């Protein structure tokens, strides 16, 4: 069970959101929770993609600095995928 959060909305915004929730077959609470979750997941995915691209672009520099184990703590299969995707 999630934690309860209260928000304040202008009446017209709340009415529009309730209408959209109803058209999607969701409760207002479910609609708002879905919007927030989608935004958080999209931001997280964008960050992870950027971080992977950064690591791939600077693999040689990282290897020169820290040695052959470019991805300490990651399973070999994940490290191989990251290296292959950069190529």
Backbone as JSON, one array per atom type, in Angstrom:
{
  "sequence": "XXXXXXXXXXXXXXXXXXXXXXXXXXXXXXXXXXXXXXXXXXXXXXXXXXXXXXXXXXXXXXXXXXXXXXXXXXXXXXXXXXXXXXX",
  "N": [[0.85, -1.17, 0.0], [0.57, 2.18, -0.84], [1.8, 5.43, 0.2], [-0.16, 8.1, 1.42], [-0.8, 11.18, -0.25], [-1.48, 14.61, -0.38], [-2.79, 17.01, -2.65], [-3.19, 20.28, -4.09], [-5.4, 21.63, -6.38], [-6.53, 23.76, -9.01], [-10.02, 24.34, -9.48], [-11.05, 23.95, -12.1], [-9.01, 22.52, -13.33], [-8.92, 20.21, -11.77], [-11.49, 19.21, -12.33], [-11.23, 18.66, -15.08], [-9.22, 16.72, -14.98], [-10.53, 14.71, -13.52], [-12.48, 14.06, -15.37], [-10.92, 13.02, -17.47], [-9.81, 10.82, -16.14], [-12.13, 9.33, -15.66], [-12.9, 8.75, -18.32], [-10.87, 7.02, -18.97], [-11.44, 4.92, -17.41], [-10.54, 4.93, -14.81], [-10.0, 5.64, -11.32], [-9.87, 8.94, -9.88], [-7.67, 9.15, -8.17], [-6.15, 6.92, -9.03], [-5.59, 7.71, -11.65], [-4.0, 10.04, -11.26], [-1.86, 8.9, -9.83], [-0.88, 7.12, -11.8], [0.01, 8.97, -13.74], [2.09, 10.28, -12.36], [3.81, 8.12, -11.81], [4.48, 7.3, -14.43], [5.88, 9.55, -15.33], [8.07, 9.61, -13.55], [9.28, 7.11, -14.14], [9.95, 7.52, -16.84], [11.81, 9.6, -16.65], [13.78, 8.32, -15.15], [14.56, 6.27, -16.93], [15.58, 7.8, -19.05], [17.76, 9.01, -17.77], [19.33, 6.73, -17.13], [19.92, 5.77, -19.71], [21.43, 7.9, -20.69], [23.58, 7.83, -18.88], [24.68, 5.31, -19.5], [25.47, 5.76, -22.15], [27.39, 7.75, -21.74], [29.3, 6.35, -20.19], [30.03, 4.42, -22.09], [31.12, 6.01, -24.1], [33.44, 6.95, -22.92], [34.98, 4.76, -22.31], [37.66, 3.91, -22.85], [39.17, 5.88, -21.53], [38.33, 5.48, -18.89], [39.25, 2.87, -18.53], [42.01, 3.25, -18.72], [42.39, 4.73, -16.44], [41.36, 3.17, -14.25], [41.91, 0.51, -14.78], [41.43, -2.83, -16.15], [38.91, -3.77, -15.28], [36.23, -2.41, -16.06], [33.66, -2.0, -15.21], [33.15, -2.28, -12.26], [31.67, -4.48, -9.95], [29.45, -5.04, -11.5], [27.74, -7.72, -13.14], [29.46, -9.85, -15.48], [28.06, -10.23, -17.93], [26.35, -7.98, -18.12], [28.25, -5.94, -18.26], [29.52, -6.66, -20.66], [27.4, -6.28, -22.47], [27.0, -3.49, -22.23], [29.44, -2.56, -23.22], [29.36, -3.63, -25.83], [27.07, -2.36, -26.89], [27.99, 0.22, -27.06], [29.66, 0.22, -29.18]],
  "CA": [[0.0, 0.0, 0.0], [1.35, 3.41, -0.94], [1.62, 6.49, 1.17], [-1.12, 9.11, 0.98], [-0.29, 12.51, -0.52], [-2.53, 15.57, -0.71], [-2.4, 18.06, -3.58], [-4.19, 21.31, -4.34], [-5.59, 21.92, -7.8], [-7.61, 24.68, -9.37], [-11.24, 23.57, -9.7], [-11.2, 23.55, -13.5], [-7.99, 21.5, -13.6], [-9.39, 18.98, -11.12], [-12.64, 18.7, -13.08], [-10.71, 18.09, -16.33], [-8.5, 15.48, -14.64], [-11.54, 13.71, -13.16], [-13.1, 13.64, -16.63], [-9.96, 12.14, -18.17], [-9.75, 9.57, -15.38], [-13.39, 8.6, -15.91], [-12.85, 8.23, -19.69], [-9.91, 5.92, -18.99], [-11.9, 3.87, -16.5], [-9.73, 4.98, -13.6], [-10.37, 6.6, -10.29], [-9.02, 10.13, -9.94], [-6.43, 8.79, -7.5], [-5.38, 6.04, -9.92], [-5.13, 8.52, -12.79], [-2.88, 10.88, -10.81], [-0.74, 8.01, -9.52], [-0.32, 6.65, -13.07], [0.75, 10.08, -14.35], [3.34, 10.49, -11.63], [4.68, 6.96, -12.03], [4.99, 7.35, -15.81], [6.88, 10.62, -15.4], [9.26, 9.17, -12.81], [9.92, 6.04, -14.9], [10.52, 8.09, -18.06], [13.0, 10.33, -16.25], [14.78, 7.32, -14.75], [15.05, 5.61, -18.14], [16.41, 8.77, -19.78], [19.02, 9.15, -17.03], [20.12, 5.52, -17.29], [20.41, 5.74, -21.09], [22.5, 8.89, -20.77], [24.73, 7.32, -18.13], [25.28, 4.23, -20.28], [26.14, 6.37, -23.31], [28.57, 8.43, -21.23], [30.29, 5.33, -19.86], [30.51, 3.8, -23.32], [31.94, 6.98, -24.84], [34.7, 7.17, -22.24], [35.49, 3.46, -21.86], [39.13, 3.87, -22.89], [39.68, 6.73, -20.46], [38.09, 4.8, -17.62], [40.14, 1.72, -18.45], [43.35, 3.76, -18.43], [42.42, 5.24, -15.06], [41.07, 2.18, -13.21], [42.31, -0.83, -15.16], [40.58, -3.6, -17.04], [37.56, -3.96, -14.77], [35.58, -1.12, -16.35], [32.37, -1.92, -14.55], [33.27, -3.06, -11.02], [30.42, -4.79, -9.28], [28.42, -5.5, -12.44], [28.0, -9.05, -13.72], [30.17, -9.77, -16.76], [27.12, -10.13, -19.04], [25.91, -6.59, -18.19], [29.39, -5.16, -18.72], [29.71, -6.97, -22.08], [26.32, -5.62, -23.2], [27.27, -2.06, -22.23], [30.56, -2.35, -24.12], [28.91, -3.93, -27.19], [26.13, -1.31, -27.3], [28.73, 1.45, -27.32], [30.4, 0.08, -30.44]],
  "C": [[0.89, 1.23, 0.0], [1.02, 4.39, 0.15], [0.69, 7.55, 0.59], [-0.43, 10.46, 0.81], [-1.46, 13.4, -0.89], [-1.98, 16.61, -1.67], [-3.53, 19.07, -3.7], [-4.21, 21.61, -5.83], [-6.67, 22.99, -7.97], [-8.83, 23.83, -9.73], [-11.37, 23.09, -11.13], [-10.19, 22.47, -13.89], [-8.43, 20.17, -13.01], [-10.56, 18.37, -11.89], [-12.19, 18.04, -14.39], [-9.99, 16.76, -16.06], [-9.48, 14.38, -14.26], [-12.23, 13.18, -14.41], [-12.18, 12.68, -17.39], [-9.84, 10.8, -17.47], [-10.96, 8.71, -15.69], [-13.37, 7.98, -17.32], [-11.87, 7.07, -19.83], [-10.32, 4.77, -18.08], [-11.11, 3.8, -15.21], [-10.37, 5.88, -12.56], [-9.46, 7.82, -10.47], [-7.66, 9.82, -9.32], [-5.54, 7.91, -8.39], [-4.81, 6.79, -11.11], [-3.91, 9.35, -12.39], [-1.66, 10.01, -10.51], [-0.07, 7.49, -10.79], [0.5, 7.74, -13.76], [2.1, 10.29, -13.68], [4.31, 9.34, -11.87], [5.28, 6.96, -13.43], [6.08, 8.4, -15.94], [8.18, 10.21, -14.72], [10.0, 8.1, -13.6], [10.57, 6.56, -16.16], [11.81, 8.84, -17.73], [14.13, 9.37, -15.88], [15.39, 6.64, -15.97], [15.96, 6.53, -18.94], [17.76, 8.94, -19.1], [19.91, 7.93, -17.25], [20.7, 5.4, -18.7], [21.56, 6.72, -21.26], [23.76, 8.42, -20.05], [25.44, 6.21, -18.89], [26.04, 4.77, -21.49], [27.43, 7.06, -22.87], [29.68, 7.42, -20.91], [30.88, 4.7, -21.11], [31.44, 4.73, -24.08], [33.32, 7.15, -24.22], [35.31, 5.89, -21.7], [37.0, 3.44, -21.81], [39.74, 4.71, -21.76], [39.49, 6.08, -19.1], [39.03, 3.62, -17.44], [41.56, 2.17, -18.12], [43.47, 4.2, -16.97], [42.28, 4.14, -14.01], [41.43, 0.75, -13.58], [41.27, -1.52, -16.01], [39.15, -3.75, -16.57], [36.8, -2.64, -14.88], [34.29, -0.92, -15.58], [32.41, -2.73, -13.25], [31.9, -3.27, -10.38], [29.31, -5.25, -10.2], [28.75, -6.9, -12.93], [28.63, -8.89, -15.1], [29.22, -9.58, -17.94], [26.63, -8.69, -19.21], [27.03, -5.72, -18.74], [29.64, -5.4, -20.21], [28.65, -6.28, -22.92], [26.57, -4.13, -23.31], [28.39, -1.74, -23.22], [30.14, -2.56, -25.57], [27.98, -2.84, -27.71], [26.84, -0.01, -27.65], [29.4, 1.42, -28.69], [29.56, 0.41, -31.65]]
}
